[in-house]
Amino acid sequence: MLLPTTITLAEPSFKTPVSSDVAEQRANALLARLTVAQKLQLISGHNSFFIKGYPELGIPELYMSDATGGVNIRRNLSTALEKSTAFPNPLALAATWNPALAYRYAHSIGEECRAGGIAFLLGPGMNLYRHAQAGRNFEYFGEDPLLSAKMIERYVAGVLDTGTIPTLKHFLANETDHYRRTSNSIVDERTLHEIYLPPFRAGIEAGAMAVMTSYNLLNGEWCGQSRSVITELLREQLGYKWLVMTDWWSVWDAQKIIESGQDLEMPGEKFIKADADRLLKAGKVTEVQIDRMARSILRTCIAMGLHDRPVQDTYFLEKFPEHEQVALQTAREGIVLLKNDGVLPVRRESGQNILFTGRYAQHLPRGLGAAEVQGYDPVPLLQELQDTYGAQLHFVAAPTDEEIRAADIVFLSTGTEDSEGWDRPFALPDAEEQRIQRIVGLNPRTVVIVNTGSGIQMTGWNDRAAAVVWAWYPGQIGNRALAEILCGETNPSGKLPITIERRFEDSPGFGYLPAGESLYVGWDQDNNMSHPVTRVVYQEGVFIGYRWYEQKQIAPLYAFGHGLSYTTFAYSDLKLSEFVMPLEGRVSVEFTVTNTGLIAGTEIAQLYVRDTHAPLPRPPKELKAFSRVSLQPGESRVVRFRLTAKEFAYWDVAAHAWRADPRDYTLLVGGASDRIALEAKLTLQ
């Protein structure tokens, strides 16, 4: 059975302040008053981060700012926003598996945009975690298209509800920052539709009103000037109807930009401004094409009400304390306890001699590049641990062997600071790796605290550490949540939105570096357009992340969905409303989750589908539903999911449509992709 394709979308849940029809009429009226020169300026960026305004015509100048994990304040630009909240990075938000929290997180950021006069938030970033070395993984939502889509859907709604326009980026297949401007992603049709498009589709269905194209080429064409990417895929197949912009300095050919379906070249200093007039006079492009671009920009801004009210509203400056609490709650729910041999929690009054050492004692780790958010009033980890443990805790920057052995507990901080513009090695620097191995070797009661935006190699010390706590980039107040988890005041509930492999060679993305090349650091190579275009073949197809490891029977170090608690949970009583479901029907799936431990805790219940009889290769399991379940000791709760044929479908390349086939499927329920507790058979007919 062919299911409806993605051309027909559900009506967006967000209703624009001005209807699309009225916005179109008003945009056309403004277009009639603009000269060709003014139109060309409108479709080219202005002053690095602005859309050109014509106040005399009622067209405001509009400011854009990065990024997904908070507002990046550009100090060199005029803005009334003097501070912004640094939230935990978006991958940490994904580790909460909490779409409702994604809404609050994004709503807070949207309010800060309004406080700063920012019309467009240049986020959410929503490329997928294909491999651990990608420099911008920290900005995204993990390896699974469903989890990413569910979080993006609520993120977009949260920003829109503040009157700010969110920008879905980067369209499409920008999963590496190694020479990203000359990286040619080779991705087949099925993989695009099953893996890389669902988050964008979810954002569009939620009402997103801006999309940013990516730096890379997709199947041989630069995305920012590709008609197949922008017009055919984004506009026609996904049904997107609002503004499309380039990433900064990511396009090269004015004629292709204009013909592609693109609307806005950013920052606009080069190609359209320099060459469009010549192309018009030569008849290679038409004023009708220029009008289409300008109209799209105008109607998008009018529809959001940006022509009818000031963007800036200083009322939202009063909301910063609330935003900080949202950031704190995100850290509480997103920190993942990967391993615990019984050493955690370390209670406040335990009387133990605690040695604290490591990289991020007083420096707040964060991702860099456009997504960098410095925050205000940052809380260093050393301060939080001292406030928590008092005289029990001793910080030593370079402890001796004797000091390490003498400690009852060692808290060891490590990690990376990833960045846009370049990828970083899976392995830690040699000196850092040796330091960790030395300390866990000297004291078997070492708790390793990892701050990073991606997976790292841990096989040299993971087995010898007593506990491993994955704290991501915590944001300005996230170390408070970390201290709460270490001492047991908060029970950890985060679960990995990624797989952490044992060695990078196990990764589906391994081998993406061209022969003879190595990773670099710094912006010089990112801007090196003399570097040859290199093919990055997504040879794994739909087998990304846990799908890859299970298909290849490669045991990861930590599986997708993994995360421990200070309590335990049991699954039971899996029931289906029917065991034979018509393709046009639906089935209700329910099961019971019980807190079998002694303290309150939250479990993230996950439902996967397995199709072992498909006419083409399919993953051993695919995530199709999840739910956070908070339980008191001994409490049980029934979790219910409703499935339709779309949860069993795959992309049919011959028909260019989704297809669900009548046959037997297996439903799998558990607390992680590798911890399946319950199974049931279901037949579609």
C-alpha positions in Angstrom: 0.0 0.0 0.0 1.4 3.4 -1.0 0.9 6.0 1.7 0.4 9.7 1.0 3.7 11.3 0.0 5.2 14.2 1.8 3.8 16.7 -0.8 0.5 16.9 1.1 1.3 18.2 4.6 -0.9 18.5 7.6 -2.0 22.1 8.2 0.6 23.7 10.4 -0.4 24.0 14.0 0.9 27.6 14.1 -1.4 30.2 12.6 0.5 33.3 11.3 -0.7 36.7 12.6 -1.5 37.7 9.0 -3.0 35.1 6.7 -0.9 33.9 3.8 -3.4 35.4 1.3 -3.3 38.8 2.8 0.5 38.7 3.2 0.7 37.9 -0.5 -1.5 40.8 -1.4 0.5 43.2 0.7 3.8 41.9 -0.6 2.6 42.5 -4.2 1.6 46.0 -3.3 5.0 46.7 -1.9 6.8 45.1 -4.9 5.0 47.5 -7.2 6.7 50.4 -5.4 10.2 48.9 -5.4 12.7 49.6 -8.1 14.7 46.8 -9.6 17.8 48.1 -7.7 15.8 48.0 -4.4 14.6 44.5 -5.1 18.2 43.3 -5.7 19.2 44.9 -2.4 16.3 43.2 -0.6 17.3 39.7 -1.9 20.9 40.3 -0.8 21.9 40.5 2.9 22.6 43.8 4.5 25.2 44.6 7.2 26.2 41.0 7.7 23.1 39.9 9.7 20.2 42.0 8.4 17.5 41.9 5.7 17.6 45.3 4.0 14.8 47.7 5.1 13.0 50.6 3.4 11.3 52.4 6.3 9.9 55.0 3.9 7.8 52.2 2.3 7.0 50.5 5.6 9.6 47.8 5.1 11.6 47.4 8.3 15.2 46.3 8.5 15.3 42.9 10.2 18.0 41.4 12.3 19.0 37.7 12.4 21.0 35.9 15.1 22.4 32.5 15.8 21.7 29.9 17.3 19.9 26.8 18.6 21.2 26.7 22.2 20.7 30.4 23.0 21.3 33.8 21.4 24.8 34.5 20.1 25.3 38.2 20.8 27.3 39.8 18.0 29.2 42.5 19.9 30.2 44.2 16.7 26.6 44.8 15.7 24.2 47.2 17.2 21.8 45.4 19.5 20.0 46.2 22.7 20.5 42.7 24.0 23.3 42.9 26.6 23.1 39.3 27.8 21.6 36.0 26.8 21.1 32.8 28.7 23.5 29.9 27.8 21.4 26.8 27.7 22.8 23.2 27.6 23.7 22.4 24.0 20.9 21.0 21.8 22.3 17.5 21.9 21.9 17.7 25.7 18.3 18.8 25.1 17.8 15.7 22.9 19.1 13.6 25.7 16.1 14.6 27.8 13.8 12.9 25.3 11.3 15.5 26.4 9.5 17.4 23.6 7.6 19.5 26.2 10.9 20.7 27.6 12.1 21.4 24.0 9.1 23.8 23.7 10.0 25.6 26.9 13.7 25.8 25.9 12.9 27.2 22.5 10.2 29.5 23.8 12.7 31.0 26.3 15.2 31.6 23.4 12.5 33.2 21.3 11.6 35.5 24.2 15.3 36.6 24.4 15.2 37.2 20.6 12.2 39.5 21.2 14.1 41.3 24.0 17.0 41.9 21.6 15.0 42.9 18.5 15.9 39.7 16.7 13.4 38.8 14.0 15.0 35.5 12.9 16.6 32.9 15.1 19.1 31.1 12.9 18.2 27.8 14.3 17.2 25.0 15.1 20.2 23.2 13.7 18.9 19.7 12.7 21.4 17.8 10.7 21.9 14.3 12.0 24.7 12.7 14.0 26.3 10.5 11.3 29.7 10.3 12.9 31.3 11.4 16.1 34.0 13.6 14.6 31.6 16.2 13.0 32.3 19.5 14.6 28.7 20.7 14.8 27.2 17.6 16.4 26.7 19.5 19.6 24.2 21.8 17.8 22.0 19.0 16.6 19.6 16.5 18.0 21.3 13.1 17.6 21.3 10.2 15.2 17.6 9.1 15.1 15.2 10.8 12.7 12.1 10.3 14.9 13.6 11.6 18.1 15.1 14.6 16.2 11.7 15.2 14.5 9.7 15.1 17.7 12.1 17.5 19.5 12.3 19.8 16.4 8.5 20.0 16.1 8.1 21.4 19.6 11.2 23.5 19.3 9.8 25.3 16.2 6.5 25.8 18.0 8.2 27.3 21.0 10.0 29.9 19.0 7.0 30.7 16.8 4.8 31.3 19.7 7.0 34.3 20.8 6.6 36.0 17.4 10.1 35.1 16.3 10.8 33.2 13.1 12.9 30.0 13.6 15.2 28.9 10.7 15.6 25.2 9.9 19.2 24.5 9.0 21.2 23.2 7.2 19.3 21.9 4.2 20.6 19.3 3.4 23.1 16.5 4.3 25.7 18.7 6.1 27.1 16.0 8.4 30.7 17.1 8.4 32.6 20.3 8.8 35.8 19.1 7.3 36.2 21.3 4.2 32.4 21.6 4.3 32.3 24.1 1.4 33.8 21.6 -1.0 32.2 18.5 0.5 29.9 16.6 -1.9 27.4 14.5 0.1 26.3 11.5 -2.0 23.0 10.3 -0.6 20.4 8.1 -2.3 16.7 9.0 -2.5 15.5 6.4 0.0 18.1 7.5 2.6 17.1 11.1 2.2 13.5 10.4 2.8 13.8 7.9 5.6 16.7 9.5 7.5 17.6 13.1 6.7 14.3 14.7 5.7 12.0 13.7 8.7 13.3 16.5 11.0 12.9 19.1 8.3 9.4 17.7 7.5 8.5 18.0 11.2 9.7 21.5 11.4 7.8 22.5 8.3 4.6 20.9 9.6 5.0 22.8 12.8 5.0 26.0 10.8 8.6 27.0 10.4 8.9 30.1 8.2 12.6 30.1 7.3 15.0 27.5 6.0 18.8 27.9 5.5 20.6 25.9 2.9 23.9 24.2 3.7 27.5 24.8 2.6 28.0 21.4 1.0 27.1 20.0 -2.3 24.4 17.3 -2.5 24.8 14.8 -5.2 27.0 17.2 -7.2 25.2 20.5 -6.7 25.8 23.2 -4.1 22.7 23.2 -2.0 22.4 26.9 -1.8 22.0 27.3 -5.5 20.5 23.9 -6.5 17.1 23.8 -8.1 16.7 20.1 -7.3 17.4 20.8 -3.6 15.4 24.0 -3.1 12.6 23.9 -5.6 12.0 20.2 -6.3 12.8 18.7 -2.9 12.1 21.5 -0.3 9.4 23.4 -2.0 7.6 20.8 -4.1 8.1 17.6 -2.3 8.0 18.9 1.3 5.5 21.6 0.5 7.5 24.5 2.1 6.2 27.9 1.1 8.2 30.5 3.1 11.6 32.2 3.0 14.8 30.3 2.0 18.2 31.8 2.7 21.7 30.7 2.0 24.3 30.0 4.7 26.9 32.8 4.9 29.3 32.8 1.9 28.0 29.4 0.7 27.0 30.2 -3.0 29.0 31.2 -6.0 26.9 31.7 -9.1 24.3 34.5 -9.2 22.3 33.0 -12.1 22.0 29.6 -10.3 21.1 31.3 -7.1 18.2 33.2 -8.8 17.0 30.1 -10.8 17.2 27.7 -7.9 14.3 28.8 -5.8 16.5 30.6 -3.3 15.3 33.8 -1.9 18.0 35.5 0.1 21.8 35.5 -0.4 23.6 36.0 2.9 25.5 38.0 3.9 24.9 39.3 0.4 28.2 41.1 -0.3 29.2 39.3 -3.4 27.2 37.6 -6.2 23.7 38.9 -6.6 24.7 42.5 -5.8 27.7 42.2 -8.2 26.2 40.3 -11.1 22.4 40.3 -11.1 22.1 43.6 -13.0 24.3 42.3 -15.8 22.3 39.1 -15.9 19.1 41.0 -16.2 20.4 43.2 -19.1 21.7 40.1 -20.9 18.4 38.4 -20.5 19.8 35.4 -18.6 17.5 36.1 -15.6 14.2 38.0 -15.5 12.6 40.5 -13.3 9.9 38.0 -12.7 12.4 35.7 -11.0 13.7 38.6 -8.9 10.1 39.5 -8.0 9.5 35.9 -6.8 12.5 36.1 -4.5 11.6 39.5 -3.1 7.9 38.5 -2.7 8.8 35.5 -0.7 10.9 37.6 1.7 8.2 40.2 2.1 5.2 37.8 2.5 7.1 35.8 5.1 7.9 38.9 7.2 4.4 40.3 6.7 2.7 37.0 7.6 4.6 37.0 10.9 3.5 40.5 11.7 7.0 42.0 11.4 5.7 44.9 9.3 3.0 45.7 11.8 4.8 45.8 15.2 8.2 46.4 16.6 10.4 43.3 16.8 11.9 44.4 20.1 9.8 44.1 23.3 11.7 45.0 26.5 9.1 43.2 28.5 10.9 40.0 27.9 14.0 41.2 29.7 12.0 40.4 32.9 11.8 36.7 31.9 15.5 35.9 32.2 15.2 34.3 35.6 12.6 32.0 34.2 14.9 31.1 31.3 17.7 30.2 33.6 15.4 27.8 35.4 14.5 26.2 32.1 18.3 25.9 31.4 18.8 24.2 34.8 15.9 21.8 34.2 17.3 20.9 30.8 20.6 20.0 32.4 18.9 18.0 35.2 17.0 15.9 32.6 19.8 15.7 29.9 22.8 14.6 31.9 23.3 10.9 31.3 24.7 8.4 33.8 26.5 6.0 31.5 28.1 3.8 34.1 27.9 3.4 37.9 29.6 0.6 39.9 27.8 1.7 43.0 30.0 4.7 43.8 27.3 7.3 43.0 25.6 9.1 44.5 28.2 10.6 46.9 26.0 12.1 49.6 26.7 15.6 51.0 27.5 14.4 54.5 29.2 11.1 53.6 32.4 12.2 55.3 34.5 10.9 52.4 37.7 12.5 51.3 36.8 13.8 47.7 39.6 14.8 45.3 38.4 16.9 42.4 40.7 17.5 39.4 40.6 18.0 35.7 40.0 20.2 32.8 36.7 22.1 33.5 37.0 23.0 37.2 36.7 26.7 36.7 36.2 27.0 32.9 32.7 26.5 31.5 33.0 24.2 28.4 30.9 25.1 25.4 30.6 24.6 21.7 32.2 27.2 19.5 31.4 29.0 16.2 28.1 30.5 15.3 26.5 28.4 18.1 28.6 29.8 20.9 26.6 31.4 23.6 28.6 32.8 26.5 25.8 33.4 28.9 25.9 35.5 32.0 26.7 34.7 35.7 28.2 31.3 34.8 28.5 28.8 37.6 31.9 26.9 37.5 31.9 23.2 38.5 34.4 23.8 41.3 32.1 26.4 42.9 29.1 24.0 42.8 31.1 21.1 44.2 32.5 23.2 47.0 29.0 24.5 47.8 27.8 20.9 47.8 30.5 19.1 49.7 32.3 21.8 51.7 35.5 20.7 53.4 35.1 17.1 52.2 36.1 18.3 48.7 39.7 19.2 47.8 40.6 20.6 44.4 44.1 19.8 43.1 45.0 20.8 39.6 47.9 18.4 39.3 47.5 15.8 42.0 50.4 13.4 43.0 50.1 9.7 42.9 49.8 9.7 46.7 47.0 12.3 46.7 45.1 10.2 44.1 45.4 7.0 46.0 44.5 8.6 49.3 41.2 9.9 48.1 38.0 8.0 48.9 36.5 9.3 45.7 38.0 11.1 42.7 35.9 13.4 40.5 37.8 13.8 37.3 36.7 16.3 34.7 37.5 15.9 31.0 36.1 16.5 27.5 36.4 18.5 24.4 35.2 21.9 23.0 33.9 21.3 19.5 33.4 23.9 16.9 31.8 24.8 13.7 34.3 25.0 10.8 36.3 21.8 11.5 35.9 18.3 12.8 37.8 17.0 15.8 39.4 13.6 16.5 37.4 10.8 18.2 40.3 10.2 20.4 41.2 12.7 23.2 44.6 14.4 23.0 47.4 12.0 24.1 48.2 14.0 27.3 44.5 14.0 28.3 44.1 10.3 27.6 47.2 9.5 29.6 46.0 11.7 32.5 42.7 9.8 32.7 44.3 6.4 32.4 46.8 7.3 35.2 44.1 8.5 37.6 41.6 5.6 37.1 44.6 3.2 37.4 45.6 4.7 40.7 42.1 5.0 42.2 39.4 2.5 41.1 36.8 4.8 42.7 37.1 7.5 40.1 34.1 9.2 38.6 34.9 10.6 35.1 32.8 13.6 34.2 32.7 14.2 30.5 31.8 17.6 28.9 31.6 17.3 25.1 29.3 17.7 22.2 29.8 14.3 20.6 31.1 10.9 21.3 34.8 10.3 22.3 37.0 7.3 22.6 36.8 5.8 26.1 37.9 2.2 25.7 41.3 2.9 27.3 39.7 3.8 30.7 36.0 3.2 30.7 36.2 -0.3 32.2 38.4 1.0 35.1 36.3 4.0 35.9 33.8 3.5 38.8 31.3 5.8 37.1 31.0 7.8 33.9 28.8 10.9 33.8 28.0 12.5 30.4 27.4 16.1 31.2 27.5 17.6 27.6 28.0 21.4 27.5 26.0 22.3 30.6 25.1 25.9 29.9 25.6 28.7 32.4 23.9 26.9 35.3 24.1 23.3 34.4 26.9 22.5 36.8 24.3 22.9 39.5 22.4 20.1 38.0 25.6 18.0 37.8 26.3 18.6 41.5 22.8 17.6 42.3 23.2 14.3 40.4 26.5 13.5 41.9 25.2 13.9 45.5 21.8 12.2 44.8 19.5 15.2 45.1 18.5 14.7 41.5 18.1 11.2 40.1 19.6 11.1 36.6 17.1 10.4 33.8 18.9 11.4 30.5 19.4 8.8 27.8 21.8 8.9 24.9 20.4 10.3 21.6 23.6 8.9 20.0 25.6 5.7 19.9 29.1 5.8 21.4 31.3 3.4 19.6 34.4 1.6 21.0 36.6 2.9 18.1 36.0 5.3 15.3 36.6 2.6 12.7 33.3 1.0 13.8 31.3 4.1 12.8 29.1 4.2 9.7 30.9 7.4 8.8 34.4 6.1 9.1 36.4 6.7 5.9 34.9 10.1 5.1 38.3 11.8 5.1 39.9 11.8 1.6 43.0 9.7 1.3 46.1 11.5 2.6 44.1 14.2 4.4 44.0 14.8 8.2 41.8 16.9 10.4 42.7 20.5 10.9 41.9 23.2 13.4 41.0 26.9 12.6 39.1 28.8 10.1 41.7 29.2 7.3 41.0 25.8 5.8 37.2 26.2 6.1 37.5 29.1 3.7 39.9 27.4 1.3 37.9 27.1 -1.9 41.0 25.8 -3.7 40.5 22.5 -1.9 39.1 20.0 -4.5 35.5 18.9 -4.2 35.5 15.6 -2.4 32.8 12.9 -2.4 31.4 11.9 0.9 29.4 8.8 0.1 26.7 7.9 2.6 27.5 4.3 1.9 25.6 3.1 5.0 22.3 4.3 3.5 19.5 4.0 6.0 21.8 2.2 8.5 22.8 5.2 10.5 23.6 5.0 14.2 22.2 2.1 16.2 20.7 0.7 12.9 24.3 0.3 11.6 25.8 -1.3 14.7 23.0 -3.8 15.0 23.0 -4.6 11.3 26.7 -5.1 11.3 26.6 -6.9 14.8 29.2 -4.4 16.1 28.9 -4.0 19.9 29.2 -0.3 20.8 30.5 1.0 24.1 27.2 2.6 24.9 24.1 2.0 22.8 21.5 4.6 21.6 18.9 5.2 24.3 21.2 4.0 27.1 21.1 5.8 30.5 21.2 4.7 34.1 19.2 5.8 37.1 19.7 5.5 40.9 16.5 3.3 40.9 15.5 0.4 38.7 12.5 -0.2 36.3 10.7 -3.2 35.1 8.5 -3.7 32.0 5.5 -6.0 31.9 2.1 -6.7 30.4 2.6 -5.8 26.8 -0.9 -5.7 25.1 -2.1 -4.8 21.6 -5.6 -3.7 20.9 -5.5 -6.1 18.0 -2.9 -8.4 16.5 -4.1 -8.0 12.9 -4.4 -4.4 11.7 -5.8 -3.2 8.4 -3.4 -1.0 6.5 -5.9 1.8 6.9 -6.4 1.2 10.6 -4.5 1.8 13.8 -3.4 -0.3 16.8 -3.1 0.7 20.4 0.0 -0.6 22.2 0.2 -0.6 26.0 2.5 -1.9 28.6 3.3 -1.3 32.3 6.5 0.3 33.7 7.2 -0.2 37.4 9.7 1.6 39.6 11.2 -1.4 41.4 13.7 0.6 43.4 13.7 2.7 46.6 13.6 6.2 45.2 11.6 8.2 42.7 12.9 8.2 39.2 12.0 8.8 35.6 12.3 6.2 32.8 12.2 6.8 29.1 10.2 4.0 27.6 11.1 3.3 23.9 9.1 1.4 21.3 10.9 0.0 18.2 9.6 -1.8 15.1 11.3 -4.7 13.3 10.6 -5.8 9.8 12.4 -9.0 8.9 10.5 -9.9 5.7 10.8 -6.7 3.7 11.7 -6.9 0.0 14.7 -4.6 0.6 17.2 -4.3 3.5 15.7 -2.7 6.6 17.3 -2.0 10.0 17.0 -4.6 12.7 14.9 -2.1 14.6 13.6 1.5 14.2 12.4 3.8 16.9 8.8 4.7 16.5 7.6 6.0 19.8 8.9 7.0 23.3 7.6 8.5 26.6 9.1 9.9 29.8 7.5 8.1 32.8 8.1 9.5 36.3 7.4 7.0 39.1 7.5 6.9 42.9 9.1 3.8 44.5 6.9 0.8 43.8 4.6 2.8 41.5 3.4 1.4 38.2 2.0 3.2 35.2 0.5 2.1 31.9 2.2 3.6 28.8 0.1 3.8 25.6 1.2 4.4 22.1 -1.0 4.4 19.0 0.5 3.1 15.7 -0.7 3.5 12.1 0.6 2.2 8.9 3.2 5.0 8.6 5.1 3.5 11.5 5.8 0.4 9.4 6.5 2.2 6.1 9.6 2.6 4.1 10.4 4.8 1.1 9.6 3.1 -2.2 12.1 4.5 -4.8 10.2 3.1 -7.8 7.0 4.9 -6.7 8.7 7.9 -5.1 6.4 7.4 -2.1 6.0 5.8 1.3 4.9 2.2 1.3 3.6 -0.1 4.0 3.3 -3.8 3.1 1.0 -6.4 4.5 3.1 -8.9 6.5 4.2 -9.7 10.0 6.2 -7.2 12.1 7.7 -7.3 15.6 7.1 -4.6 18.2 9.9 -4.2 20.8 9.7 -2.3 24.0 12.4 -1.4 26.5 14.6 1.2 28.1 17.3 1.4 25.4 17.9 0.1 21.9 20.0 -2.8 23.4 17.7 -3.4 26.4 14.5 -4.8 25.0 12.2 -6.2 27.7 9.0 -7.0 25.8 8.1 -8.2 22.3 4.9 -8.8 20.4 3.9 -9.7 16.8 1.6 -7.6 14.7 0.3 -8.4 11.2 -0.7 -5.7 8.7 -3.2 -6.8 6.2 
